Amino acid sequence: MKIVGPKIDHSAFELNPQEAYRRGRVLDAMLRSANLKHPRGVTRGTFADFARWDAARAVEIARRLNAE
Protein backbone atom coordinates (compact mmCIF):
# COMPACT_ATOMS: atom_id res chain seq x y z
CA MET A 1 0.00 0.00 0.00
CA LYS A 2 1.28 3.43 -0.89
CA ILE A 3 0.23 6.41 1.23
CA VAL A 4 0.38 9.76 -0.51
CA GLY A 5 -0.29 13.17 0.99
CA PRO A 6 0.11 14.83 4.38
CA LYS A 7 -3.57 14.56 5.40
CA ILE A 8 -3.80 10.78 5.67
CA ASP A 9 -5.29 9.51 8.94
CA HIS A 10 -2.61 7.07 10.11
CA SER A 11 -4.62 6.10 13.18
CA ALA A 12 -6.80 3.88 10.95
CA PHE A 13 -3.93 1.40 10.56
CA GLU A 14 -3.67 -1.31 13.19
CA LEU A 15 -0.03 -1.75 14.20
CA ASN A 16 -0.51 -4.78 16.44
CA PRO A 17 -0.52 -7.89 14.17
CA GLN A 18 -2.70 -9.95 16.52
CA GLU A 19 -5.29 -7.19 16.79
CA ALA A 20 -5.22 -6.62 13.02
CA TYR A 21 -5.79 -10.35 12.44
CA ARG A 22 -8.70 -10.38 14.92
CA ARG A 23 -10.33 -7.36 13.29
CA GLY A 24 -9.85 -8.94 9.88
CA ARG A 25 -11.57 -12.12 11.01
CA VAL A 26 -14.51 -10.10 12.36
CA LEU A 27 -14.84 -8.20 9.07
CA ASP A 28 -14.59 -11.41 7.04
CA ALA A 29 -17.38 -12.98 9.09
CA MET A 30 -19.54 -9.88 8.69
CA LEU A 31 -19.07 -9.83 4.91
CA ARG A 32 -19.62 -13.58 4.62
CA SER A 33 -22.96 -13.30 6.42
CA ALA A 34 -24.13 -10.56 4.01
CA ASN A 35 -23.24 -12.50 0.87
CA LEU A 36 -26.17 -13.68 -1.24
CA LYS A 37 -26.26 -16.99 -3.04
CA HIS A 38 -26.38 -16.90 -6.82
CA PRO A 39 -29.11 -18.96 -8.42
CA ARG A 40 -27.87 -22.20 -9.91
CA GLY A 41 -27.96 -22.86 -13.60
CA VAL A 42 -27.76 -20.70 -16.68
CA THR A 43 -29.44 -17.31 -16.69
CA ARG A 44 -30.11 -15.47 -19.89
CA GLY A 45 -30.95 -11.82 -20.19
CA THR A 46 -30.00 -8.51 -21.69
CA PHE A 47 -27.27 -6.28 -20.34
CA ALA A 48 -29.95 -4.09 -18.77
CA ASP A 49 -31.46 -7.12 -17.03
CA PHE A 50 -28.12 -8.11 -15.52
CA ALA A 51 -27.38 -4.53 -14.49
CA ARG A 52 -30.77 -4.31 -12.76
CA TRP A 53 -30.24 -7.66 -10.99
CA ASP A 54 -26.74 -6.61 -9.87
CA ALA A 55 -28.08 -3.31 -8.51
CA ALA A 56 -30.83 -5.10 -6.57
CA ARG A 57 -28.28 -7.57 -5.20
CA ALA A 58 -25.98 -4.72 -4.11
CA VAL A 59 -28.88 -3.00 -2.31
CA GLU A 60 -29.78 -6.21 -0.47
CA ILE A 61 -26.14 -6.77 0.58
CA ALA A 62 -25.94 -3.15 1.83
CA ARG A 63 -29.15 -3.67 3.83
CA ARG A 64 -27.70 -6.78 5.46
CA LEU A 65 -24.41 -5.04 6.30
CA ASN A 66 -26.05 -1.92 7.71
CA ALA A 67 -28.47 -3.95 9.82
CA GLU A 68 -25.59 -5.34 11.94
Secondary structure, 3 states (H helix, E strand, C coil): CCCCCCCCCHHHCCCCHHHHHHHHHHHHHHHHHHCCCCCCCCCCCCHHHHHHHHHHHHHHHHHHHHHC
